[in-house]
C-alpha cells in the first residue's frame, strides 16, 4: 500500500533527514589519506554544503558517533570543534549499540522537541592504517586526554558470549555466524553443496550491485565460484564461509546525516525536495548468547521488529522498493529476508553489501542509510528499508523511510520485552561428557587449513553444551556430510565420534 504523496497534514515536529553525505578515500597515497575523524568531519561539511545550508553546522545541538577501531575518547567533540558547533552535546555509542539506534534516537529527540539539529556521523580509516604498515610509515590520529569522556556514553548492558563457547574454540564472529549458518541450512533441508552454491550466487549478486554503486569500495564483479571456492586470495575462514563472505573493514569511509524537524527545516529555508521522512524505527535489545538460544537458525527479534515496522506504517513487504539487509555474513541477510518475507536475492542490498561496498566496523548501517536516502530521492514515492545488527546477531533494528510524508506520525517501537517473553535462554554446560545432538557447527580454519570442529549441541534436560574436535577425519566429515541432527559422543567437551557418519 503506497502512501498518498499529496498528504500535507504533517505536524511541525515531524523529524526529517535534510542532508547527508558519504566520503571515501581509496588511495594508497598517505599524503592524500586522512584519519577517521577528518573523514567524518568532511562528510558533515559536505552534507551541509550539498543543500547550501552551512548554518546547520554551528547550530548543531547533538552529535552521535558510534565507536570504531580508532582510539578517540570523544570523537563527537573533535567533530564539533571542527565544524564550529561549540554548544553541541557529544554522544559516544559503544560497540554493541546498533547504528540504527542512533538514527532512531535522533528522530525521537527531534520529535519531542529536545533538540533542533542532530548530526549522526561514523567512519573508519583502516585502509590508511594498513597502508602505513605496508609502507613502513608512521601515521598519527588526533589525540585526546586519556580521562576525557563524552557528554553522553551509550553502552550495552550485557556480554555477548559465554566462557563455554570460548573454551570450545568460538572466538572471531565468523565462527559463530558460520555455526548459525549450518543450523539455517539444516532448517531448510538443503544439502551442503547446494547451500554453498546458493551463498555464492547470493554474494555474487551483491558484487553486481556494488559495481553500480559509486560509493562502493570494490566495484569488481565476481563469479559465484570466486566466492564459494577457497584459494590463497580467498581463504576459507570458518566453513562454509570464505573471506569473500566476510565484511571488508580495511576501508577509508565515513558519512554524516543531519536530522531536524519540518518546522526548523522551513525556518532554515531548506527545500522540501531534500526531506527524507522516517516512518518507523524498530529494534530488539534482548541479548542472548548464541549457544543459549533455543533456535539458533532464526531471529525472533528480527521477526518481531519487522512485523512491528510493517504494522505501524501500514505497509506490506512488497511495498518496500529500496532495501539494504545487513550483510556482515550471509546468515544475517537470510534471517532478515525471512523476517520480511523477501525472496528476490537481487533486491537484498542497494549498496553491494559489507564485503564489497565496504564494511567500516561500526558504521556500515549509516553508510547504507545514505545510499538508501540517495536512491529515495531518485525514485519519488518509494519506500526504503535500513537495517542494523549488533554483535553475534544479538540485536536487530530496522528503519522505514520515504520522501513521501507519513500518514502516521513517526514512532520508535522496542520489541525487547516481547522477545524476552518468547525466548528463554537454555542452560549451557561446559566440559560435558556423554551423548549430544548437534544443532549448529563449523570448522574453523587458519591459513586455509582446517583447525577445529566446533559444535553447539542439545543434551538431555533441555540443556546445551559446546564441544570440539581437532581430529582430521571428523573435520572432513563435518564438511562433507550434514551433521546437524546427528549424535556425537563427547568426553570432557571433546567430540570423539559422530554417529551415523559415513
N, C-alpha and C positions, 0 to 999 in steps of 0.2 A: 504494500500500500504506500504509494508515493505521497509526499506532502504537497499541500497547495502552496505554490510559490507566491501567491498574492496575499498570504496572511500578513496583516500589518499590525495586529494587536499584540505585539511583543513588548513585555514590560521593560522599563528603562534599566532595571538592574540585571537584565539578561547578560550573562558573560559571553564574550566573543573573543576569538583569536583575531587580532588586527594585522599582525605581520609575523613573519618567520623567515629564517634563513639557515642554510647549511654552508659549512666551509670544509674544503678538502684540500690537503696538500700531499699529493702523491709524487714526491720528489726525493731523490737521494742527496740533493744538494743541501747540506746542512745550513748554509747561509740563507737559503730560501725557506727553511723549515722552522716552525715556531713551536713553543711549548703549548701545552693543552689550554692553559688559562688565556693565552693570547688568541688561540683559535676560537674559544668561546666568546671572548670579547669582540673579536672581529665579526663573528656571526651576529651578535647583538647590534653592533653598529650598522651592519649591512641590512639587517631586518628593518630597522627604523628608517634607513635611507631609502629602502625599496618603496615606502609609501610617503616619502618626503615629510616625515614627522619625527625629526630628531629630538623634539622636545620630550618624547616618551622616555628617553634615556635618563636624563637627570631627575625626572619626576617619578621614576620607578619607586614603588613603595616596598617591594619584597622581591628577593631574588633566590630562586631554588637551584641547587646544583647537586646531582647525585654523585656519590663517592666513586672515584675511579682508581686507576693504578698509579696515580701520582701521589705526592706526599703533602699537598696543600692542606693546611689546617682549616682554613676558612676561604675556599675558592670564591664564594659569592662576594666576600668583602673585596677581594682583589678585582673582581669584575666591576663592582660598584665604584671603586676608586677610578678605574679606567674610563668608565662611561659618565662619571660625574654625578652618580646617584648617591649623594652624601648621606641622605637620610634613610636609605633602604635597609630593611631588615634582612640579614643574611641567614639562609637556611641550608643546612647540610644534611642530606639524606644518606644514611649509611647503607652499605650493601645489605640487601635483604628487604629493602623498601622498593616496591615496584615503581618504575618510572611513570606509569600511568597515574599512580598515586599523587605525584607532584602536579600533574596537569589537572587532576580531579580536585585537589585542594585549592589550586589557583582559581578554578571556576567557582568553587564554593565560597571562597573569601570575597571574590568579586560580587557574587550574587547576594551575599549577606552584608555588603557594604563595608567590609573590614579593610579592604584595600581598593585603590583605584586602578593601579597599573602593576601587574605582576609579570616578572620575567622568569622563564624556566630555561636554564642552559645546561648543556652537558658536552663532554668531549674527552678525547684521548689523543696522545701523541706518541703511541708505542712504536710507530714506524720510525719516527725521528730517533727514538732511543736505540732502536735496533740498528739503524744506520750508523749511529755514533759508535756502537760497539764494533760493528764490522769495519769501520774506517779508522778505529783507534783514536777517535776524537772525543774529548770531554764536552758535554753539553750541560747547561745548568738551567734549573727551573727557578721561578720566583720563590724567595724564602719568606717564611713567616715564623714568628716566635713559637717555640715548642709548646708554650702554655696557652696559645691562642685558641679560642673556641668560638664557633659560630653563634650568632644570637639565638638560633633555634637549631637543635640537633634532633633528627628523627631517626630512631634506632629500632630494629626488630626486637621482638620480645623473647624469642626462644632460639635455641640452637637448631641447626638443620640436619644434623647427622648423629648417629649413635656410636658409642665405642665398639659395640659388637660388629658394626659394619666396617669400621676402620680395621679392626683386628683381622677380619676375613680378607681384606685387600681392597675394599672400596676406598677411593681417595679422590681422584680428579672427577669432576662432574660427568665426563664421558663414560666412565664405568657405570655410574648409576643410571644414566639415560639409556645406555645400551641394554642393561638388565630390564628396564621398564619396556624397552622396545621388544624384547623377546616375549614378554608377557602379552604385549599388544598383538604381536604376530600370532601367538597361540590362541588368543581370544577370537581371532578371525579365521582360525583353522587354515592358515596359509603355510605352505612348506617353506623351508629356509631359503632355498634358491629363488623361488618366485617372489618372496617378500624382498629379498635383496635386489632383485630386478626392479621391483616397484619403487623402492627407496632411491635407486639410481635414476630412474626416469623422473621421479618427483624433483630431485635436486637438479637434474639436467634441465628441466623446465624452468627452474629458478635462474639458471645461467642465461637462458634466453630472455628472461625479464630483465636481468641485470644489464644485458647488452643494450637495452633500450632506455636505461636509466642514466642520465648524465652525471648523477652523483654517485654511482656505484664505484666501489674501489677497484673491482675487477670486472671487465666487460667482455671477457673471453667466453665464448660458448663452448661447453664441454659435452662430449658424448656420454651417454649413460655408463658405458664401460670404463670411462676415465674416472668416474666417481666410485663405481662399485668395486673395482679391482685394485688391490694394493700394489704399489711399486715403491721405488726409492723416493719419488716425489709425493706419493700419496700413500703413506704407510697405514696399515691397519693399527688403530689405537685401542679399540675395545670392540670385539666382534658384536654386530656386523658393521660397526662404524669405522670408516677410513677417515683420514684427515679432512677430506673434502665434505664430509658430513658434519664437520665441526665449525663453529663460529670462528671467523678470522678477526682476531683482535689487534694484530700488528698494523694498525691504521692510524693516520692523522685525520681525524674527522671531528667536527663539532657542530652544534646547532643552537639556535635561540628561538624562543617562541614568546611573543608578548600577548598577554591577556588584559582585557579591560571590559567595562560594561558598555552597553549600547549608548547610554547617556553620555559617558565620558568620551567615547569614541566620536560622537557627534560634536561634543564641545571642542574636541581637538581637530575637527574638520576632516576626519577620516572617512573616505567614501565607502558606502555600504558594499561596494563590489569587492572589497577586501575581506569582509566579515566571513569567518567560519564559526558556525554555531555548534556548541556541544549539545547533543540531545540528552545523553545519559552517560554516566560512568559507573561501572560496577566492579566490585573486587571481592576476593576471598582472602582472608588472612589467617585461616585455621591451619596451623603448621603441624604436619605430621612427618616424622622421619620415614624414609622410603620403606624400610623393612617392616615398619609398624602399620603400613596402610593396608586396610582389608582387601582392596583391589588395586594392585599396582599398575594394571593395564589401562586405567581410566582416571579421569579427574572429575570428581563430584563437584569440586569448587568451580571448575570451568563450566560445567554443565549448568549449574545454578546461576552463575554470573551471566552466562549467555542468555538464559531464559529470562532473567530479570531485565536485561538490556532490551530485548525484543518486546517484552510485555509493556514496559514503561513507555517506549517510543511508539508502540502501535505498529511495529514493522514486522515483516516476515523476513526470513533469512535471504530469500531471493530478491528482496528489495535493496540489498546491500551491493553496491556496484564496485566499490574500490576497497580491497581487502589487503591487510597485511597481518598474517599469522606469525607470531613469534617463532623464530627458527634457529634457536641455539643448537638444537638437534632435531632430527626428523620426528621423534616421538612428540615433541611439543606441537609441531604442525598438525600431526594426525589427531591428537586429542582435542585441539582447538577446532579443527574442521568438523570433527564429530559433534562437538558441543553445539555448533550452529547448524549442523546438517549440510555443510558444504561438501560437494562431491567432485567438482571440476578442479583438478590439480593445477590447471593453467591459471586459475584465479587466486591461488592461495597467498601470493605475495605481489605487491606492486613495486617493491624495491629490488628484488633479486635475492633477498634473504641474507642472513648474517654471514654465511660462508663466502658470499660473492659480492654483495653490495657493501659489505664491511660490518663487523660486529664490535664496535668500541664497547669495552667490557660492560659498563653500566649506563650506556647512553643510546643503544640501538633503537629502543622503542620511541625515543624522542626524534631521532633521525628519521625513522619510518613515519612518524606523525607528520613531519614536514613534507615528506613525499605525498602522503595522503592528502594533505591540505592543498598542495600544488595541483594535484590531479582533480580535486573537487572544484577548484577554480576554473579548470579547463572543461569540466563536464557539468554544466548547470543542472540543478535538480537531482544530483546524485547523492548517495549516502556512502560514507566512508567508515571503515572499522579499523581502530587501532587496538593492539593487544600487547600485553606485557606478562612476563614470567619472572618470578624471583626464586633464586635457589634451585633446588632439585625438583622442579615442577611443584614447588612448595606453595607459592602464592600465585594467584591468577587475577588478571584485571583486563577490562575492556572499555573502550570508549566508542560511541557513535557520534558522527559529525556530519554537517552538511552546510552548504551555502544557503539553503532554504531555511527561513526562520522556523523554529519549532512551534507546533501547535500546543504542546505540553511543556511547561517550564522545565528547565534542566533539573536533574536530580542525581544525587550520588547514592548508590544503593550498595550497602555492605551485606553480603550473604554469609559472613563468617559464622554467625550463630546457627544458621540453618545447617551449614556444613558440619559444624561440631556436633550437632544433634544427630546427624546421619552417619558420620564416620568416627567410630571409636577406635583408638589405637589398640593393636594387638600386642600382647607382651612378647618381648624378644629375648630369647635365651642365648647366652654365649657358651662356647666350648661344649656344645651338645654332643651326646653320643646316642646312637640309635638310628632308626629309620626316619626318613623325612621325604616330603614331596616337593619337588622344585616348582616354584611359581614364577620365577624370573631368574635369568642368569646371563653372564657374559664371560668371555675370555679376554683378559687384559693382555696388552702387547707392550713390548719395549724394543725399540729399534727393529720393528717389523717382525719380531719373534714372539710367539705366544709364551706368556709367563705364568698365568694363573687362571684357573676356572673359579669363578665366584658365583655363588648361588644363594638366593633367598628362598627359604623353604617353609612349608607348613609342617608343624609337628602336632602330636596329639594334645588335646586340651585347649584347642583354639589358640595355639601359640605359634610363634615364628622362631626361626634360627637363621643365621647367616654362616655359611660354611665355604670351604675352598679346597682345591686340589692343584698341585703342580705336576701331576702325572701327565706325561705327554699323550698317552693313549686316551685318557679321559678328556683332555682338552680337545683332541681331534674329534672324538665322538660328539662333544657338545657343539661343534661347528658343522658337523655333517648330518646329525640327526636332531630332530626336535626333542629337547629334554624337558621342556615344561610339562608337568603332569607325571613325569617319571619319578620312581622311588630311588633314593640314594641311601647307601649305608654310610654313616658318619661316626667317626671316632674323635672325640675331643675337638670338634669343629673341623676336622679334615675329612673330605669325601674319599672313601675307599673304593666304592663301586657304584655303578649306575645300573640298576636292574632293568632288564629288557633291552639293553643296548646291543646292537648287532656287532 
